[in-house]
């Protein structure tokens, strides 16, 4: 059974860009696309959709939103299997329920006007924090397309151990024929000293070498058919990965399993979702 790609659509330009990406993603993976609209989303987006439909914004219906979204999905993939659903429920709950039987959930930023690429809406953030499957938040240039990566590069933020995010990044790089840059950030606290008799080199060298070893360990099972490049970089992981996002088509980060305080999104992933220059995939750890 092939689980579908699920995309949430509310009629905004941001959500329709997510539909474009989701259609590409579904075609790349050879799975159906499921387009979901929740009635209770705000209706401020009606003016944008109304222009495409040629009708007053007050007359835009849920069916209209799904028709336009389906048309967008089939623009580049006419043979793609598409199903739709309009649900009278809060979008966060709808998408989290859909995520239980999805390959991935794709959502837009839900920003408004000039801030469209700066603000991340509460629904997208909640889904990325809690969903049972990978969540891709579409950020960056309006021309972003999964099947037409302009840079041919995926960036993976590598944590301390192999995770589902590493495997996800391998798969995405392979399907796109893209290079995969695995990045491990490291920092050297100013108070560090290296005074152990068995440790040679400066504190900076020790931290960099440790990061390189951790990177190698995380990538030990890298498949031979993925063009993989390994990078260690000094600085906060958030800054290092934000810089890398400007030269990437997709940025992949992991999300750890729920702890005693439930689902939590790390500071790095939270910052990237708000400020990345390219789409961000948040992959829950299933190990």
Helices and strands as residue ranges (DSSP letters): E 4-8, H 13-29, E 33-38, H 46-53, G 57-59, H 62-76, E 82-87, H 91-99, E 102-107, G 113-115, H 122-130, E 134-137, G 146-148, E 153-157, H 164-176, E 179-186, H 203-218, E 228-234, H 237-245, E 250-255, H 267-275, E 279-284
